């Protein structure tokens, strides 16, 4: 199994438009961050978590030639607005693309992309999606996906555990009731936005505290703002912790 970091940036992406800061003008390609998403590759299957506005560019960069399913953490714009680009995989594969989301997230997806779901779009070129409501663990061709209830500020969202890996982006609080789902992790992928406090995201220090509490073998931080340069930040992190970067691959 491989996990590909399709994007590791915050909602604006990095560089931020019109920003002249050191990170936004950095020549280091690891400081070029599209919006946050991952691709799971296993047994010939390709499963994406979140379809960002950059999904097309991410898929081209990774050479993605099929898509078997999409799981969503929540319905903010930087996590769903690339959904229309999944239609090319429907045209290629001639089967509706299964999508998985909790009920409120699915309602927003249905509203945002009403032309896909209402069945009366007159202009052609519409993909087909097969929606599934997440209300517990679900199986994707032998991969058990366990939803992890989290908080993004006051908004309830989901992370996902698969095997001994947890993926948790856009998170500012892990409810105590979710703690049992995070025991015995090998790999933790976690939101670490910046140094300064933020109402809806973990800071770098808070993310490090979560790593210390959960004690995974290794941890990777994502959803990174332009406050954190890749090389300077990584050099100060513990040995088992790294900033992720676009295009990075993990093998399991």
N, C-alpha and C positions, 0 to 999 in steps of 0.2 A: 504494500500500500504506500502511496505517496500523497503528500499534501503540498499543494502549490499555493504560495501566497500570491493571489492575483493582484491585490492592492493592500497597502498598509497605511494609507493616509487618512486624515480627518475629513470632515464633510466638504471642505473647500479644495481638497487635494493640496499637494505640495509639489512645485511652487504655488503659492497663492497668487492670484491675478494681481498685478501691479505692485507686488511687494518686493522691495529691494534688499531684504535682510540677508544675512550671511548664508542661511540654510536655503532660502529660495533661489539664491544665485550660485549655489554650490555646484562645482563640476562633478562631484561624486554622484554617480548614478543611483546609489542607495538612498540619496536624499530626494530622489524624484518619486513621489508617492501618489499613486492613484487611489481612488476611494476603496475602503476596506472590504475584502472578500477573499474566500479561499476556495480551492478546487480539490476535491478528494478523488483520487484515481486508484481503482482497485478492481481486480477480476474483469478487466475490460470495460468497467463502468466509470462514468464521469458524473460526479455530483457536485454542484456548486452551492455554497452557502452565501446568499444575498447576490442580487444582480444590480450592481452599481451603475451610475451614469457612464462609467468607463468600461462597462462589460465588453463591448465590442473590441476595444483596443486591447483589453486584457486577454480576451480569447484569441485574437490574432497573434499576440506576442507569444502565447503558450502553444500555438498550433492546435487549438482545440477543434476536433473534427466531428465530435458527437457530444450530446448532452442528454443524460438520462433522467435527471431530477434536479430540482432547486428546493432548498430549505431556507426559510427566512427567519432572521432573528427578530425583526420588527419592521415597521412600515415607514420609517423616515425616508425622505427623498433620496439620500445618498446610499440607501440600501435596496431600493426597489426600481428606480427609474430606468434601469437597463433591461427590464423584463421584456420589452417589445423585441429586443434583439435575439431573444430565444426562438423567434419564429423561423429563422433560417434553419435551425436544427429540426423543427417540425417539418419543414418542406423537404429536408434531406432524408429524414428518418420515417416520415409519413405515419407518425404516431404522436398523439398529444403528449406534451411534456408534463409530467407530474410535478406539482408544486405543493409544498407543505408549509403551513403557517398556523399560528393559533388564531382563534376566531376573529378578534378585533383587527389583527393584522390582515387577515384574509378579506375582511370587509373593506378595508382601505384599498387593498390591491384591486378588488372587484370594482370599486368606485373609480379609482384612478385610471384603470384600463377597461372601462365599461364597454368600449367597442370590441374588445376581445370576447367578452362574456355574454353580451346581450343578443348575439346571433343575428343581428340585422344590419351589420356594417355593409355598405353598398359599394365600397371602392376596391375590394380585393386585397390580397396580400396580408391577410390576417392569420397569425398562428393560432394553434389550439393548445389550451392548457387543461390539465386534469387536476382540479384543486382537491386537497386533502386537509382537513382540520387536525391540527396536532392537539391531542388531549391525553398524551402519554407516550411511552416509547413506541417507536415504529421501525419496521424493517425495510431496508433498501438493498434487495438482492444479497442478503446474508450479512449486511452491516447493520447492527443494532444502533439506532440513534436514540439517545436518551435526552429529552429536553430538560434544561436546567433553568428554573425560574430565577430571574434577576431583576434588578431595578436600574433604570436609566433615568436618573433623577427620580421623579414620581411615576414614570411610565413603566409598567410591567413589560419585560421583554424576555427573550429566551437566549440561552447559550445552548451548546450541544456537547454531550459526551459520546465518544465512539471509541470502543476498546478502552485503552488507558489514557486517552487524550481528551482534554476539555478545551473547547473553543468559546471564549467569552469576550465579545467586543461590545463597546458602547455601554459599559457597566459602571455604576457608581456605588453599588451596594449588593452584596451577596446575602440574601436572607438566611437566617440560621437553619430554616427548614430545608435549604438546598445543600447544606454542608455534607450530609451523607452521600450525596451524588458526586462529591469531589474527593473522596477518600482513595488512596492508593494510586494517584496519578503518576504516570511516567512523564507526560508532556502536557504543559499548560500554555495556552495561548491566550493572552490577556490584554485588555485595553490599558494603555498608559499614555495619556494625551500629552502632558506637558509637566513643567515644574510647578507652576502656579495653580492654586485650587480652582476647580471647575464644578459647577453644580450637578453635572450629569455624567462626568467621566472620572475614572481614577487618575490621579496624578502619578508621576513616576515613583514617588516615595510610597504612595498608597499601594501601587501595584507590587512593589518590592515587599511590602508587609504581607500581602496576600501570598506571595511566593514563600515567604518565611513560614507562614501559617500552614500552607498546604504541603510544602516540601516535596514538590515533584522532582524527578531526576533532572529535568531541564525545563526552561521557560522561555517564551518568546513574546515580546511586547509588540502590539499593533495599534492601529487607529492613532497614529502619531502626528502631532501638529508640527509647525515649522519652528517651534521653540527648541526642538531637540535635533541637533546634528547627529548623523549616524556614527561617525568615527569617534567624535569627542564623547558622546554618551556611552557608546559601547565600551570604551576603554575604562570607564569608571564603574561598570556593572560587575556583579559577582560572576565567577567563572561559568556557572551553569545558566546564566541569564543573558539573553541577547535581544537587541532590537531586530525585528524582522524587517525585510525589505522586499519590494516588488520583484517577483520572479524567484524568490528563495524557495527551495524544495526541502522537505523533510521526508525521510524514509522510515518506515516502521517494519 
